[in-house]
Amino acid sequence: MGTTAKNPTATTEPESLADLLGGRRGAIDATVPPVAFAAGWLLSGESLPVGVGAALVAGAAVAGWRWLRGHRPRSVLVGLLAVCVGALIALRTGRAEDFFLVQLVANAASALAWLISVVVRWPLLGVVVGAVLRQRTRWRRDPALLRAYGRGSWVWTVSYLLRVAVFLPLWLGGQVVALSVARVAMSWPLVAAVLTVSWVVVRRSLPTGHPGLRHPVAPDEGFAPVDSEQSPQRG
């Protein structure tokens, strides 16, 4: 009969996914350039160059602030690059709504990627958290963690599909202000909700006695999970 794996370094109150991934901060930063774009576009009498300029200035300001605060250069540059690409597309087509086309395409691609990851049993939530925790692929050898990350990944898949369902008709209708509002409403509030819900799903999917996300347990290590829907183990 197996014994429950124990680790003296395991914490009784573990980090949430928000603590591990820092998603809320990045989502808040991402809302600044679209708001600046819409504000500049409206205040200038729907001048596309002014709107683009406002977005680029705002994006550069956010990137510079994060850089000075010591955040990773890669994430800073990726955020600024997305703003630049959106600006170039809008200037190229002459359509203000096309500033948001990058986000529409990115969310559609993300929904597809997360869906495929669950189907092939490489849930992206596990890939991301495993990378943050420097576990490589050890989490995949833990059936309980693999199942939990798969269920949590469905939450993220639905969130991307929801964004596409909202953004697509607004983009097709040329609703620039509505797109900006939706961009804000479906950025940090939605990310905060998804982080919370996916964390609850992951925790409730782990059997009682599981040592948590930081301590994957392979089947040959003797962990004997005790399923309990009434008393979920803290991750």
C-alpha positions in Angstrom: 0.0 0.0 0.0 1.5 3.3 -1.0 2.2 6.2 1.3 1.5 9.8 0.8 4.6 11.7 -0.4 5.6 14.5 2.0 7.9 17.4 1.6 9.0 19.5 4.5 9.4 22.6 2.3 5.8 22.5 1.1 3.9 25.6 2.2 0.5 25.4 3.8 -0.7 28.5 1.9 0.8 28.2 -1.6 1.0 30.9 -4.2 -2.0 31.3 -6.4 -1.6 31.3 -10.2 -1.7 35.1 -10.1 1.4 35.0 -7.8 3.2 32.5 -10.1 2.3 34.1 -13.5 1.8 37.8 -12.7 -0.9 37.9 -15.3 -2.9 40.8 -13.9 0.0 43.2 -14.1 0.7 42.5 -17.7 -3.0 42.7 -18.6 -3.3 46.2 -16.9 -0.3 47.4 -18.9 -1.9 46.1 -22.1 -5.0 48.3 -21.7 -3.1 51.6 -21.7 -2.2 51.9 -25.4 -5.7 51.0 -26.7 -7.2 53.6 -24.4 -4.7 56.2 -25.6 -5.4 55.3 -29.2 -9.2 55.7 -28.9 -8.8 58.9 -26.9 -6.4 60.4 -29.4 -8.5 59.3 -32.3 -11.7 60.9 -30.8 -10.2 64.1 -29.5 -8.5 64.8 -32.9 -11.7 64.4 -34.9 -11.0 60.8 -35.8 -7.5 61.4 -37.0 -5.8 58.0 -37.4 -2.2 59.4 -37.2 -2.9 61.2 -33.9 -4.5 58.0 -32.5 -1.6 55.9 -33.5 0.9 58.5 -32.1 -0.9 58.5 -28.8 -0.9 54.7 -28.6 2.9 54.5 -29.4 3.7 57.2 -26.8 1.6 55.3 -24.2 3.1 52.0 -25.2 6.7 53.4 -24.9 5.9 55.0 -21.6 4.6 51.7 -20.2 7.6 49.8 -21.6 10.0 52.3 -20.1 8.4 52.2 -16.7 8.5 48.4 -16.6 12.1 48.4 -17.8 13.1 50.8 -15.0 11.2 48.7 -12.5 13.4 45.7 -13.4 10.9 43.6 -15.4 12.1 41.1 -18.0 13.2 42.8 -21.2 11.5 40.2 -23.3 8.0 40.8 -21.9 8.5 44.6 -22.1 9.6 44.4 -25.8 6.8 42.0 -26.8 4.2 44.4 -25.4 5.7 47.3 -27.2 6.1 45.3 -30.4 2.3 44.4 -30.4 1.5 48.1 -30.2 3.8 48.9 -33.1 2.4 46.1 -35.3 -1.2 47.3 -34.6 -0.2 50.9 -35.4 1.4 49.8 -38.7 -1.6 47.8 -39.7 -4.0 50.6 -39.0 -1.9 53.1 -40.9 -1.5 50.7 -43.8 -5.2 50.0 -44.2 -6.4 53.4 -43.1 -9.0 51.8 -40.9 -8.9 52.7 -37.2 -10.5 49.5 -36.1 -7.6 47.6 -37.6 -5.4 48.8 -34.7 -7.2 46.0 -32.7 -6.7 43.4 -35.4 -3.6 42.0 -33.8 -5.5 41.3 -30.6 -8.3 39.6 -32.5 -5.9 37.3 -34.4 -3.8 36.7 -31.3 -6.9 35.6 -29.3 -8.1 33.3 -32.0 -4.7 31.7 -32.3 -4.4 31.4 -28.5 -7.8 29.7 -28.3 -6.7 27.2 -30.9 -3.4 26.5 -29.3 -4.9 26.0 -25.8 -7.5 23.7 -27.2 -5.0 21.6 -29.1 -2.7 21.4 -26.0 -5.5 19.9 -23.9 -6.4 17.4 -26.7 -2.8 16.2 -27.1 -2.4 16.0 -23.3 0.2 18.8 -23.1 -2.0 21.4 -21.4 -0.5 24.8 -21.8 -1.3 25.8 -18.2 1.0 23.0 -17.1 3.7 24.0 -19.6 3.7 27.6 -18.4 3.5 26.9 -14.6 6.1 24.1 -15.0 8.5 26.6 -16.8 8.0 29.2 -14.1 8.7 26.6 -11.4 11.6 25.2 -13.4 10.1 21.7 -13.4 10.7 21.0 -17.1 8.3 18.2 -17.9 8.2 16.5 -14.5 4.6 17.6 -13.9 3.5 15.4 -16.8 4.7 12.3 -15.0 2.2 13.1 -12.2 -1.3 11.9 -13.4 -3.1 14.1 -10.9 -1.3 17.2 -12.0 -1.7 16.4 -15.7 -5.4 16.0 -15.2 -5.7 19.2 -13.1 -3.7 21.3 -15.6 -5.9 20.0 -18.4 -9.1 21.1 -16.6 -7.6 24.4 -15.8 -6.5 24.9 -19.4 -10.1 24.7 -20.5 -10.9 27.8 -18.5 -8.2 29.7 -20.5 -9.5 28.3 -23.7 -13.0 29.6 -23.0 -11.7 33.0 -22.1 -9.9 33.4 -25.5 -13.0 32.2 -27.3 -15.1 34.7 -25.4 -12.8 37.5 -26.5 -13.0 36.5 -30.1 -16.8 36.3 -29.9 -16.9 39.9 -28.6 -14.1 41.5 -30.7 -15.0 40.0 -34.0 -18.5 41.6 -34.5 -17.2 44.9 -33.2 -14.2 44.9 -35.6 -16.5 43.9 -38.5 -18.7 46.8 -37.6 -15.9 49.3 -37.3 -16.8 50.1 -33.7 -13.5 51.7 -32.6 -14.7 53.1 -29.2 -16.5 49.9 -28.4 -13.4 47.9 -29.3 -11.4 50.0 -26.9 -13.9 49.6 -24.1 -14.1 45.8 -24.8 -10.3 45.7 -24.8 -10.2 47.1 -21.3 -13.1 45.1 -19.9 -11.8 41.9 -21.3 -8.2 42.4 -20.3 -7.3 42.7 -16.6 -10.8 42.0 -15.2 -11.1 38.9 -17.3 -7.5 37.8 -16.7 -8.1 38.2 -12.9 -11.3 36.1 -13.1 -9.6 33.4 -15.3 -6.6 33.2 -12.9 -8.9 32.8 -9.9 -11.3 30.3 -11.6 -8.5 28.2 -13.1 -6.7 28.1 -9.8 -9.8 26.9 -8.0 -10.3 24.2 -10.8 -6.7 23.0 -10.4 -6.8 22.9 -6.7 -10.2 21.0 -6.6 -8.9 18.6 -9.2 -6.0 17.5 -7.0 -6.7 14.6 -4.7 -6.5 14.9 -1.0 -2.9 14.5 0.2 -1.3 15.7 -3.0 1.8 17.9 -2.1 0.9 20.6 -4.6 2.1 22.2 -7.8 5.7 22.5 -6.6 6.0 18.8 -5.9 5.0 16.6 -8.8 4.6 13.0 -7.8 5.4 10.2 -10.3 3.4 7.0 -10.0 6.5 5.0 -9.0 7.1 7.3 -6.0 4.4 5.7 -4.0 1.8 8.4 -3.7 -1.6 7.0 -3.1 -4.2 9.7 -3.8 -7.5 9.7 -1.9 -10.2 11.3 -3.9 -12.4 13.6 -1.9 -14.8 16.0 -3.6 -15.9 17.3 -0.2 -12.4 18.2 1.0 -10.1 19.3 -1.8 -6.4 19.5 -1.1 -4.8 22.9 -1.2 -2.4 23.1 -4.2 
